[in-house]
Amino acid sequence: MEVESQGFRAGFVAVIGRPNVGKSTLINALLRQKVAAVSPRPQTTRRRQLGILTLPNAQVVLVDTPGLHIPQHQLGEAMNRAAVEALEDMDLILWMVDASVRPTEEDRLVADRLKNLRILPPVLLVLNKQDLIGVEGLSRRQQEYLDLLPSATLLAISAIQAGSLSTLLDAVVERMPEGLPFYDEDQITDLYEREIAVDLIREAALIHLREEVPHAIAVRIEEYTERSETNAYIMATIFVERDSHKAMVIGEGGAMLKKIGTTARKSIEEMSGRKIFLELHVKVRKNWRNDPAALRQFGYSIEDDQ
């Protein structure tokens, strides 16, 4: 990409917040393409992922992070660590909160983590879902969140409204330093298609399964073969922690697994622009969320024992 450095802006923006406030939805909307898994379930995002938005005058590298939360297992600890590590060396932190509810304990956790950074980059405190609250309520809610981090700059949006996205993007770009782009203009993420496919399969499971199952699910791609420029074959395994969960994922006569596969296949086709043949299997890996070997196998960053 040939650009003049003078006047061109480029930088990294960490998108943080507690689970299920709309971080991945926002990144997909800004990129106008789905690269991050989204579902109504919290903690859909389990690892850092870049969303690279290249404009005529700027390149904004959005770092999607797992939602900061109070961990219940080693997987949760790894997710929190990935989120906090993303804050290092950022040009801007975009802290998303849910304007429709009062600050939660996990919102306060985010604020505390930011306050404890050795060097705190500029923070844009983004109140998402402003369309779900009245003007008077929004003003009160803005102050409640700003009290958690008074140094932040406040901006209220709705991630599903184009006007809000334009306002947010302008605010982000003006805070980027001048410089050349970091990535080619046609690159939109740092993950390969097979890595994104893992998240989209798990997203499909989160959408269709009951409350007690989704967070005990991991996905591993066993084969990803490009048969031509227009189609590919994917075989993946869905791992669960209990035999009863395996039965739920498969469903009566395989009905649930078929639903998950259909939803995942459509999402992967939309992401990749090619016809996908998807084959899914289900296996039990007991207590994998507290098993360091399993977590490493599934691609999560685990600290070595001291």
Buried (B, 14 or more C-beta within 10 A) or exposed (E): EEBEEEEBBBBBBBBBBBBBBBBBBBBBBBBEBBBBBBBEBBBBBBBBBBBBBBEEEBBBBBBBBBBBBEBEBBBBBBBBBBBBBBBEEBBBBBBBBBBBBEBBEBBEBBBEBBEEBEEBBBBBBBBBBBBEBEEEEBEEBBEBBBEBBEEBEBBBBBBBEEEBBEBBBEBBBEBBEEBEBBBEBEBBBBBEBBBBBBBBBBBBBBBBBEEEBBBBBBBBBEEBEEEEEEBBBBBBBBBBBBEEBBEBBBBEEEEBBEBBBEBBBBBBBEBBEBEBEBEBEBEEBEEBBBBBEBBEBBEBEBEEEE
